[in-house]
Amino acid sequence: MARIAPPDRPRERLWALGATALTSVELLAILLGTGSARNDAVSLAASLLERSGGSLRGLAARPSAELTRTLGVGPAKAARLIAAFELSTRLWQEQRPSLPAIRDPADVAALLGPRLRDLAVEEFHLLALDSQARVLRDVLVSRGLLNSSLVHPREVFRSAIAEAAAGIIVVHNHPSGDPTPSPEDRAVTRQLVDAGRLLDLPVYDHVILAGDRFLSFASAGLL
């Protein structure tokens, strides 16, 4: 069975970055737990998704017996997948709380400030917004020093597209307590804004939180 390099193991990535940072294939691989004699869990998950047209909804709709006919997926693996899809259905049947709306940078600070202001390391977050500027999801993109290798447009916009966002706001913290943007902050922002224009998915703002202070790129005319 093929071995996965430690940094690429889905469970390690989940604990390091959070579940929202993982691809659908990686999340499926965690549910499967192990692969087969021929493929590791990630390859097996990719094969399952590919046979369903790349759609989780299509995979969930497949008959139980059909799942177990997939090489490497026995009754135990199939049962975990079926249980996960059923839990997802029941979760969405529960009443969803009203979504917070973002009217200005102060709303961003109020939403994420309590979580980010006292962290000792930088975290970079994506707020996926609907057409009425309501927050669909807060996604942790990366943790560590902000630079273009950690915050790649692919990782940012993949989550935004998955949420069918109308636009995004990106947010990160400065543990130093000074919200002044660094050259790296400016470079990453330019890169994301340019990518957003190509994808027709606008970056509305980049907000830096630093203790009880914050800086908005949009308000400062830096976008």
BELFEN-V240512 format. One record per backbone hydrogen bond with DSSP energy under -0.5 kcal/mol. NH is the residue of the N-H (numbers start at 1). CO is the residue of the C=O. Records with the same first field share a line. If there is no record, write none. Layout:
NH=CO + CO
//
This chain:
8=5
9=6
13=9
14=10
15=11
16=12
17=13
18=13 + 14
21=18
22=19
27=23
28=24
29=25
30=26
31=27
32=28
33=29
34=32
36=39
44=40
45=41
46=42
47=43
48=44
49=45
50=46
51=47
52=48 + 49
53=50
54=49
55=52
59=55
60=56
61=57
62=58 + 59
67=63
68=64
69=65 + 66
70=67
73=70
74=72
78=74
79=75
80=76
81=77
82=78
83=79
84=80
85=81
86=82
87=83
88=84
89=85
90=86
91=87
92=88
93=89
94=90 + 91
102=133
103=101
107=104
108=104
109=105
110=106
111=107
112=108
113=109
115=112
116=112
117=113
119=116
124=142
125=123 + 171
126=139
127=169
128=126 + 137
129=127 + 167
130=134
133=130
135=100
136=128 + 134
137=128
139=126 + 137
141=124 + 139
142=124
144=122
150=147
151=147
152=150
155=152
156=152
157=153
158=154
159=155
160=156
161=157
162=158
163=159
164=161
165=160
166=129
167=129
168=202
169=127
170=205
171=125
172=207
173=123
174=209
175=173
177=174
179=177
186=182
187=183
188=184
189=185
190=186
191=187
192=188
193=189
194=190
195=191
196=192
197=193
198=194
199=195
200=196 + 197
201=196
202=166
204=168 + 202
205=168
207=170
208=215
209=172 + 207
210=213
211=117
213=210
215=208
217=206 + 215
220=216
221=218
222=217
223=217
//
